[in-house]
Amino acid sequence: YGDEVAFYFAWMGFLTKWLCFPGIMGLGAYCFRWYREDDIDHDEYTPFYGLITFVWAVAFVQFWDRAENRWSYKWGTMM
């Protein structure tokens, strides 16, 4: 099928693994807000969750670039 399909499935696997962290953090934030009976507009910890999500997204892109280059070299598709 070619390089495009291989990289698609590599990206999907990489993304699935990396989405575990924000998923667990989001569940924790939801449970914390539920326990305190806050809504999202009045919870003082929501900006910190947003900041953590931003840092996660930047790290995700950087690590994906590394993984993509590693797989490209391994598969002999470097351009």
N, C-alpha and C positions, 0 to 999 in steps of 0.2 A: 504493500500500500504506500509506502514511502515515508520520508522523514516527517512530513507534516502530521501524519497520524500518530507516529511514534512520539513526537513532541507533545501532541495533544494529550495522550494518555499519561505521559510523564508529568505534564503540568497538572492534570486532574488529580493524580495521586499525591503530588506535592501539595496542592491546595487543600485537599481533604485532610492531610496530616496537620497542616498549619492552622486549619480552622478549628481544631480541637481547643486551642488556647482561648480564642475569643468566645467560643461557645460556652466553655466552663466559666469564664469570667462573667459573661452575661447572665448565666444562670445564677451565679453567686450574687451578682448585683441585684437581680430580681428578687431572690430570696431575702436578701438583706433589706431591701425596700419594703417587701411584704411584711417582714418581721417588725419593722419600725412603723409600719402603716403610713409610709410616705408615698406620694406620687412622684413621677419623674420630674415634674416642674419644680418641686419644692425640696428635693433631696440635694444636700450640699455635696455629696460624693459623685454625682453624675459627671461634673467636669473632669474629675480625675479618671473616671472610666473612659471618657472620650480621649483624654491624653494618652492613656495606656493603649487604646485602640489605634491611635495615630502612630505611636512608636512601633506597635506590632506591624502595622501596614508598611512602614518604611523598612523594617527588618525583613518582612516577607519579600519585598521586591528585591532587596540586596541579595538575600539568600537564593532567590529564584534565579537571578542572573548567574550566580556561581554554579548552581546545579545545572542550569541550561548549558553553560560553557563546558562543564565537566562531561555531561552526556554527549554534547556535540563532538568533543575531542575523542571520547571513548568510541562513539559510533562512526567516526571518520567523516563527519559532515561539516568540519570547520570551513568557513568561507574566508 
